[in-house]
Amino acid sequence: MRIADLLPSRAPKNSAYVDWKLRVTRMKKLLENARVFLGALEDGKEKIEGEYIIDERYVFSLVEKAMERTEMMVHDACMLAPEGGGDLFRALDDYWRKARKDFLAPIPRPSGSEEAPLGSEPEVLRLKAFLEWFERGEQGTGSLFSFFKRIVDHLVCSFPQGTFPAQGVMHMGVAGALVENRFRLLDMDRAKPTGPTRLVSVTDIACRPLGLLLMGSPAGDPGAAARERPVLKWFAAMDEDHVSLFSEDPRSPALWLSATLSGHADSDFIFVLGKNGRPAVFPEGFTVETVGDSTFGWIYDVPSHKIEQSLVALGKRCFAV
């Protein structure tokens, strides 16, 4: 199969409303894969540090999980931003070759009957080598984690300006201390509505993550003229447990915020993408990385109340400026 066969041959001819439903669904799936990818690294480190009994099956399973999720993220990122996707797939092939050669090959057994000292068993040494490559790479070669950052950087190219749907969305206003926030809201669980544009308030929001982001924010009038204050425009695609929030203004502290709050610790996740040089937006507890012109951070595998607190803090930093 050629690399070109993995890339979309033409842009889908959907309305902006349908196109953004599909786009947000794929972006959410990419982040679900990212959560498993990052979790594989943390699980391996926990096993090493906790002196667990590690067998060959665990090592192979962890390597395969990390690589398969990497492949899924590449596929999703290239569907969202096809241009330049061939380079990502070629790099992915190189990472797969490395993984198969060095980490998925049979683990050699020491000769003789003498047991290896604790912590130097062949399986443990293989796992340590993989985690080292995953996190820091080797001389002359990039780490698997650096490739993850490259995928995120590629994803930024999928943020076209001025293409958010204007039809079938609800409008909402939220007042900040120094700005007026204007929202266009797309309900992922419903078909495109007909009729006049619907104006909603914060109290009408059934999306839990968005409700927490807006907690404490006074209502504004989306149809009123700005009171000699800057206007920040936002687009949010939402369902009951998830919101994907996009800024329409490069001055915003967060260009994209994706949050899932389902009450299940194995799926709750917040991811925030911003531009370098913007005021710090990440609450305490976030892991933060920089790549290219972007800064991004995430938090997961914490109690639900911590996710809730983080959303409230993010809302204050995004909307109450």
Buried (B, 14 or more C-beta within 10 A) or exposed (E): EEBEEBBEEEEEEEEBBBBBBEBBBBBBBBBBBBBBBBBBBEBBBEBBEEEEEBEBEBBBEBBBBBBBBBBBBBBBBBBBBBEEBBEBBEBBEEBBEBBEEBBBEEBEEEEEEEEEEEEEBBBBBBBBBBBEBBBEBEEEEBBBBBBBBBBBBBBBBBBEEEEBBEEBBBBBBBBBEEBBBBBBBBBBEEEBBEEEBEEBBBEEBEBBBBBBBBEEBEBBBBEEEEEEEEBBBBBBBBBBBBBBBBBBEEEBBBBBBBBBBBEEEEBBBBBBBBBEEBEEBBBEBBEEBEBEEBBBBBBBBBEEEBBBBBBBBBBBBBBBB
